[in-house]
């Protein structure tokens, strides 16, 4: 176990991002749900605004934890063609899973954001945060979605990542800040002492608290 919980992990990550403190063009963008408690601590420490980018993994039907792709806000869809080919997953199955996850993406956007528009990213330094990277499918979708908005810089901030995923994403962004890339990586939750599922209510509360604290 490396981290007590997501809050502690966020505090450690924040200490590695001090160069972004009090920068008016910085935005901390969390991947809900688990990335939000981590990102909240970073945003508080950097005195930066916090928002969310909703991303949904496209899980293999017989093994939902295995990502065959991902969706992100803004109409982004990526497919891991190697997994699709290896498991002989049909276009119909991909379409069915994608439709289901698109509905959930829209539901979460409505809960977290309501009528508020997505923040302007053009020319900004965007710190993308999650509680860890396993396959990296959802984070890759997030990077594509953010890159379309023409930011000045994309920084990935995660407490722990699978080494191969870290290496794959390293060339896709300007910077990655990661505390640990253990060689024997099995799951993100293994590296937390306390790793409960983050709820929609907790996400909503942290976003609301972040707005209040920034006023």
N, C-alpha and C positions, 0 to 999 in steps of 0.2 A: 504494500500500500504506500503510495506516494503522498496522497492528499487526504486531509480529514474529510472534506466535502467540497462542493462546488464553490462555496464562498471563499474558503481558504485558498483554493486553486486560483481564483480570480485575483485575490490579493497578491499572491506570488507573481502572477503574470503582470499585474500592474507595476510591480517593482522593476520589471524588465522593459517597461514602455515609458519611462519617465521623460524621455526626449519629446514626447507628444503632450506633455502637461500644459494646460492653458493655451493650446493652439486653437485659434478661432475656426480653422478649416478642418478640424478633426471631427469625425463621426464614428462612434462605436456602434457596430451593426451586429446584432446577435442572431444566431440560428436557433429558433425556438424548437423544443422547449428548453432542453438541457443547457443550451448555451447562454440563456438569459441570466441566471444567477451569477455565472462567471463574468459575463460582460457588465453586469450592474456594478460589480466591484471595480472593474477597470474604469468605467465611465466616471464613477465617483472620485477615484484617485486622480484621474487626469483632468477633472473638471470639464468633461466633454458630454455632449448630448448622447442619449442612448435610443436606438430604435431597433426594429426587428426586420429580418428578411426571411420570409416563410419559405422553407425548402422541404420537400417530401421525397423520401427514398422510394424507389420502385423496387419492392422486394420480390424475390423469386417466390412464386406461390407455395411451393413445398418447403421453402426455407426463407421466411420473410426477413431474417437478419442479413441475408446475402443480397446485396444491391445489384440489380441488373441495369440500374439507371437512377435518375432523379429528376424532379421538377423543381422549378424555382419561380418566384413571383416575376412577372414580366413575360410570361410565355416561354420560359427556357425549359427545354427537355433534352437530357443527354441519355445515351444508351451505352452500356458497356458491351460492345459487340462481341468481345471474346467470351464473356459469360453466356450471352444469348446463343452464340454458335455452339459452345461446348455443351450446353444443356438442351439444345434444340428447342428453344422457346419460340413459339409462333408469334406472328404479328398480332393475331387476335388476342392472345394472352397479354401481350404488352399493352395493347389498346385498352383491355378491360382493367388492368391494374392501374394504368395511367389515368383513366377516367375516375376511378375510385379515389385515387390520391389527389386528383385535381379538385374534387369536391371537398376533401378534407383541407386542402390548402386554402381554398376560398373561405371555408368556415372559420379557419384560424385567423385569416386576415381580417375578417369581419369582427371577430372577438377582440383581437389585439389592437387593431387600428381604427375600427369604426369608420367614420367618414373622413378621417384625417388622410391627406394625400401622402404618398411615399416621399421621403425627403429628397431634396436636390443633391445629387452626388457629383455633378460636373465640377472638376477642379479641386475636389476635396481629398483629404487623406482619410481613407476608410479602413477602420480596423475591424475585420471580420472575426467573430469569436464563436467557438463551440467548446463543449466540455471534453472533446477528444476526437481523434480521427482514426477510424478503422480502415474501411475501404476508401474513404475520401470522396465518394460519389456525390453526397449532398453538398459538401464544401466546394467541389469542382463546379457544380451547377450554380452555387452562390457566386463564385468568382466570375463565371460567364455573365450572370445577370448584372453584377456590379460593373463589370468592364464595359458593358453596353451603355452605361450611364456616363462614361468618360471621366472617371476620377483621376486625380493627379497621382495617387499612390494607393495600392492595396496592400495591407499588412494582415497576414493571418496570425491570430493569437490563440493557441490551444495549449492546455496543460500537458497533454500526452498524445503521441501519434505513433502509428505503425511505421517503422523505418522506410519501407518501400513507398508508402503513401506520402510521407514527408518529402522524399526525394522527387516523386512525381509532381507534387504541387509547388516545389521550390522554384521551378523554372516558369511557373505560371503567374507569379506575383512578384512584387518588388521586395518583399521581406516576409520571413516566417519567424515568429517568436514561439518557441516550444520548450517546455521545461525538460521533457524526457522523451526519448525514442527507444524504448526497450527492445532488445533484439528478439526476445521471446514474447511477442505481443499476441494476446488472445482476444481481449475485449476491453473497451474503455472502462467499464465498471470495475475491473480488477484492480485499477490503480487508485480507487477511492475507498476510504473506510466506510463512508456513508454515501450511498448513491441511489436515493429514492427517485422515482419518476417525478419530474417537475410537472405541476398541473397548470391548466389554462388560467386558473385563478391566481396562482403565484406569478405567472408571467404578467398578467394584467396589473397586479399589485406593484410589481417591481418597476414596470414602465411608468405607472402613475407616480410612484415615489420618486423616480428619477426626474420627472418633469417638475415636481414640487421642489426638489432639492436644487434644481438649476435656476429657479426663479429668484 
